[in-house]
Amino acid sequence: MKKVLIFSYYWPPGSGPGVQRWLKMSRFLPEFGIEPIIITVKNGAYPSRDESLLKEIPKGLRVIHTDTLEPFEIFNTLRGKKGNEISVGLSGMKNSSSFIQRFGIWLRANFFIPDARKGWKHYALKAAIPLMSEVDAIITTGPPHSTHFIGAELKKKYGKIWLADFRDPWSNIHYHELMPMWKSSLRKHKAQEDFILKTADSVTVVSEGMKREFANRRDDIQVIYNGYDSMDFHTGITPDMNHFVMSYVGNLKPNQNVSTLWNVISELIQSNTEFAKRFKLRLIGKKDNAIIEELNALLPNENIELIDHLSHARAVEAMCKSNLLLFVIPQAKNNELILTGKLFEYLASGRPMFSIGPIAGDASKIIQESKMSPMIDYSDKEGMKRALLDHFTHSKGESQTNENIKKFSRSFQTEALALALKKMMNQSSLKQ
């Protein structure tokens, strides 16, 4: 069996799509003849944690934890907070009146390139060196995109073949436009991104949009979607039909504030007695404070339910118990390329979706192919009102099996990855 060394900063007890992608693939890779070995950090700076994911680490999987050197704990100390927890997508920090917060963002934008986790490289390399004689290939996954420089150095020093996995864009990531970044810093990001794309033996991305973005710099990129794990979804979980719950599950960032929808909900509550009685907007996960303030000003308390971060298992259960799942693509430059991992789990839940975003984007295409209600533009107030009333009027409790999404299963996507790895290894053997 071939062995692959995977560098993933995000790993349980961290949570989120970055953790799920390689946690799930590590479980399925041995089924396709590849043994994974993980190198990660001991105590990473995670936006959120999910201790229950520790139980999902495959039995017998070799996981090596290293030290790291990062600025987040110092930054939080200056802000009067403890620990190394970080915000998501600059939530609550964009318009902060705190000098320390604004200085921290400026420092991060211009002096920690490509990111503030670059201090992990030294420790990760030290842990990897003893394994070089037994592994056949290396995988680095970003963000944090500084992880890719670990792969570049091991390739250069030991001649190991290397796959660079991009879960998000790099130089064009949407939150860069929120940061006070010098033009020289942007150029440096672009130059580093170009170097990784050119140097890696193989490149994978999570969407067709990202493949198109990189196409002028590399033409052999393969799409490996985040997908869903069918084992996470159990039959028999249905909504309480006494209410109509519209749920958003995940982190709700500043650029996902859909004021048009909040106003539509407010107007329906005021004009429709039955809607006012039964409707509830349930937001699960970290939420930008400005969004909460806007909702509290518009909607009665009984029509809003705010829940903090849930474990992955409970989050999936919450999806399945919802009448309608709210899906919002961030309002940002090049957002037609954004394809979040949440989309695939929403589809796998069998529940109807209410999707807001670019109607010609990659997510919209997958939603249409999956026979779900079409994407609605951010400013289409009448379209939102018609769609929400239609869902409210015709809501059914039973889940719907969707045969169109099987190709997005974690197993299917891991098999595609395994084939790409074996092809890369075979090509390397022929050159030797």
HELIX and SHEET records of a PDB file:
HELIX    1   1 PRO A   17  PHE A   28  1                                  12    
HELIX    2   2 LEU A   29  PHE A   32  5                                   4    
HELIX    3   3 GLU A   51  GLU A   56  5                                   6    
HELIX    4   4 PHE A   72  LEU A   78  1                                   7    
HELIX    5   5 PHE A   99  PHE A  111  1                                  13    
HELIX    6   6 LYS A  118  TRP A  120  5                                   3    
HELIX    7   7 LYS A  121  ALA A  128  1                                   8    
HELIX    8   8 ILE A  129  LEU A  131  5                                   3    
HELIX    9   9 HIS A  145  THR A  147  5                                   3    
HELIX   10  10 HIS A  148  TYR A  158  1                                  11    
HELIX   11  11 HIS A  174  LEU A  178  5                                   5    
HELIX   12  12 LYS A  183  THR A  199  1                                  17    
HELIX   13  13 GLU A  208  PHE A  214  1                                   7    
HELIX   14  14 SER A  230  ASP A  232  5                                   3    
HELIX   15  15 PRO A  254  GLN A  256  5                                   3    
HELIX   16  16 SER A  259  SER A  271  1                                  13    
HELIX   17  17 THR A  273  ARG A  278  1                                   6    
HELIX   18  18 ASN A  289  LEU A  298  1                                  10    
HELIX   19  19 ASN A  301  ASN A  303  5                                   3    
HELIX   20  20 HIS A  312  CYS A  320  1                                   9    
HELIX   21  21 ASN A  335  LEU A  337  5                                   3    
HELIX   22  22 GLY A  341  SER A  349  1                                   9    
HELIX   23  23 ASP A  362  GLU A  369  1                                   8    
HELIX   24  24 LYS A  381  HIS A  394  1                                  14    
HELIX   25  25 GLU A  403  PHE A  408  5                                   6    
HELIX   26  26 ARG A  410  LYS A  431  1                                  22    
SHEET    1   A 7 ARG A  62  THR A  66  0                                        
SHEET    2   A 7 ILE A  34  VAL A  41  1                                        
SHEET    3   A 7 LYS A   2  PHE A   7  1                                        
SHEET    4   A 7 ALA A 137  GLY A 142  1                                        
SHEET    5   A 7 ILE A 161  PHE A 166  1                                        
SHEET    6   A 7 SER A 202  VAL A 205  1                                        
SHEET    7   A 7 GLN A 222  VAL A 223  1                                        
SHEET    1   B 5 ILE A 304  ILE A 307  0                                        
SHEET    2   B 5 PHE A 279  ILE A 284  1                                        
SHEET    3   B 5 PHE A 244  VAL A 249  1                                        
SHEET    4   B 5 LEU A 324  VAL A 328  1                                        
SHEET    5   B 5 MET A 353  ILE A 356  1                                        
END                                                                             
